[in-house]
Amino acid sequence: MNWTDRFAALDRVQKTQGFKIAASIAYALIVIGALAAYFVAGDVGQDPLQLLTERFGDQSINESNRRALETILDPASFRLTILVGAASVLAISLAWIWLGIGLTFIGLKLSAGLIAGAAYFFGAGDLWLYLVGGIAALTGAFVALLEGLRALLSPHVPVCAIARNVLAEAVRMRLSIVFIILLIFGMAALPGLLDSDQPLRYRVQSFITWGSGGSFWIIALLTISFGVSTVASEQRAKIIWQTMTKPVPTWQYILGKWIGVAGLAAVLTLVCSTGVFLFTSYLQNTRAIGEITPYVTADPTMDVSEDRLLLETRVLTARVAKDAELPSYISLDSPEFQQAIDEREKAEQLTNPTFDFSNPRLRRKLENDLLQDQINAYRAIPPGDNRFFRFSGLGDAREQGKPLTLTYRIDADGNPPDKFYNIQIAFGSTTGGQSVKRTVGLGYLHHLTVPPSAIGEDGVLMVGFLNGQYINVGNNSFVSAPAQTTMSMPGEGMKVSYPAGDWRLNHLRSGFVQWTKLAFLAAVAVCAGSFLSFPVASLLSFSIFIVGESSRFLGTAEEYFQYKDRQGNIILYKLFTARFTDAIADLFSLYGGLDATDLVVDGYLILWTDVGRGSIVLGVLTSLTLAAAVFAMKRKELAIYSGNA
Amino acid sequence: MPAAGSAASSAKPVCACQRLSKTFKDFWLRERARAVDEVSFEIRQGEVFGLLGPNGSGKSTTIKIILGLLKPSGGRVAVFGKPPSDVKTKKRIGYLPEESYLYGFLNARETLDYYGKLFELDGKIREQRIDELLEMVGLTHVQHRPVRDYSKGMQRRIGIAQALINDPDFLILDEPTTGLDPIGTRQVKDLILELGRRGKTILLSSHLLADVEDVVDRMVILYGGKIRGEGTCDELLMSMSKTTIETDALDDETIAEIDEVIRRRTGGEHAIGRVSHPRQKLEELFLSIVEKAQRERSETAGAVHSGNTAAFLKADEQTSEERAEALISDLVAGDDETPLAPMAVEGQEAEEQAAAAEAQAEAASSDAVIADLMGESTATGDGNPADDQSAPQAPADRSESKPLPADVDLDVIGSLVDESAGGDDDEERRGS
């Protein structure tokens, strides 16, 4: 008996009813015994806060920190936490055992422990420990979720049987297993690649970007290649004959294949999302810049370090953002704007006689250009001058009483990196407010906390920017100290935001959005594989994926794409390219717009309504794609000529 | 002599092909090959039907059309009275393709479990059938090994098992003995005979004529996509111009006396042409050696010879008396009570009427039928001409002389017989 046979035999043992019962009893006894020993003999009664004070000195913990820590480290709640934790561990372990992977679980933990122990013994750094721990945790989660999904697909109906078979294929065929290993190793290695000298918020943002965004790309590639393979290769190898000569309608075959591929994508997305979530939670509880220990500032005069504040209010949150409104005259519908457009057309006609006024696309471009010019002019503030920006729809923020975050960016004089710029910001409602002075760097985003009291009853917040500062010369007398150059305030950096939800739920919504996209890609892959050979189907599916992901870019690029030469003659292939790109960008605009990772990284709320709308549209597209697959496969002859001619 | 043959003659067809044609075209829609050309035949319930022909003669194409894997270019095909695309009909069909197209990553047990689920078999029934089938095909001890690690013969065995997982009414076997060792080949032939005796309808395609000759009731011979011959083995193969007499070994003097008698009785026109001692078939020798080795408990890494047909496949087994009763009931009741759906094939009515008339005539001699069924082994084995003539037989076992059908292409048959591994005059056919 070789090792494979031995493992197979052990696998059969762990799936027997007797093993499950015995293992459950044994595990429950171990956990209960460990808990009893911990409470009887442990030092739970010792005050953790006292230990902290002894270590870092009493001065380092100010009163607000102390209150927070007392709440967190309260012995009674600590015991409850221990109990809940133990119960959770027991529940998870029992789930493993009853999924028939109890021995796998033990084997995985033992292997990880041995490797980590050896790494520690030989003086390996944290990177190795992260790697081993991460691989063990992710593999364990993957195995458990996969078994859970297989259990869900256990009813003896063709759809479930086919889907289950796809899952078995996924973990036993090289093509998919390579992607899965790559994903698990990549995710496990990612924490070790973070720069510990960076501010904590950047580390968290980097991790979410690479963990969530990177894993999505790997899973998408796996979904496409595996989805195509499981259908196309089965036809090439004629295995499908055995299935389709059984009482299996074509739609059940296609649906089963899709459920299997989309199910695998769901498991992997869940594993990665959980991994990202757990490690983000871990990072959140590590030391930020300016802290001597997590949540304890090095500066006793501050309640919270700046790094921590930015992390909690800008990254690990779910904010609603409002952009600054433009004045009513800067609008495509306003008479002033239309008049300006007419004047621009006349000017254009003088300089360019071939300008085609009847072309709606050119007209649109002209309008956009003019609109952008007017916006830029509005956002430019001359030296010593000021401009007020209006933010409306902040009634909820006012009611919640939570502070807002004003995000802005100053551009001036080509943004020299060594130059600091003096500005003064006033904020408040139409009835009053306050102002602050700031000396800021140029060309990057700045944040300012705005009290909710600054919002008017109508939910409107006015924020004014002075290009320069007023200096108090005594006796409440102020003199203006204008800057030397005109400053401008780019629109992408001009917004206020306020927390409207929990980042954990935001993370969940992000994972769901990613899965809906993957499920659509799975349908595309299965459909392509149903009537094309593996290489052609793969190429088609990858093209759709790439186009979908880059549709936003394509839409923007197309606006600036010229299909006429200098004399105004149409270049046919460029015209075709422009029209084709335009159509593709429009077709995939919704898919491309569902970019949840960026929103999570910047701590912006992903609304359930947006998720629902996107899911419904993608769901319809997925259904149509699967229907097309059924139609194509019904028309196709599954057998080919094998004679002598 | 299986009773199925006589039952088959009166039953409605399980599968009917009428003027079936299949033309394959190339990318430019030009005709590339006419694989099947106006082929018509019927397979009746309980019949073991052979589809013979050399490679590329259209056997597999015909089967794929019957299974719905290919669409016919012309003609009609009906299985259980329904078109091949009918999904429900497939619940009653078992199919073994010409090669083993299996999921290499599954093991034998998982493979059968998967196909069992496609038939929506209940968990307990599935488990029971899997155990029995694995035992039957001799793969129980390697059931947890991935199928990709199996030898060709072992894969063939698991293929046979999956074709039987639903206990099919209509079993389609495309080159079932390809890749099997002589034991496996014998097992498959025994299985076909056993299933045939239990009323299953079997379509057997093969170019190994000895395999077909041993088991089929009726056959068609294809060449170039067309039917070149059709009938029972005896109709197609028996030579009525010669007589073979088998006795215990005789001395030269006795032989000379017999020769003298023959010359005298025929006026010198006939004489003994050849005197020989029958040879044991290589297959029989091989099987006896293996059987001896197994008695001595020699180990093998491959499939184990079991020979026991899965119990669930025997579930509908009837005693000879029960079969006789059932047959008589069928014959007396006529076609109205047959469970099969009517076939939508042209010319069927006339055939049904002829079959009913024949059934009524046979019902009159029900005693003879019972005697035949009760003495099944005698009728098939000893070749007693008197017995054969008095009892209705399945076509393959009929020893009464019939002229060769006019449309049989003798050259084709000759070339096929040359390919055959068997064909010994002394071979005991349909040795049940």
Interface residues (C-beta under 8 A of the other chain):
Chain A: D5 A8 A9 R12 H156 V157 P158 C160 A161 I162 R164 N165 A168 E169 R172 M173 A237 K238 I239 W241 Q242 T243 M244 T245 K246 P247 V248 P249 E637 L638 A639 Y641 S642 G643 N644 A645
Chain B: F24 R32 A33 A35 N55 G56 G58 S60 T61 K64 L67 G68 L69 L70 K71 V87 K88 K90 K91 I93 Y95 P97 E99 Y101 L102 Y103 F105 L106 N107 E110 Y114 Y115 G116 K117 L118 F119 E120 L121 D122 G123 R126 H144 R145 P146 Q162 N166
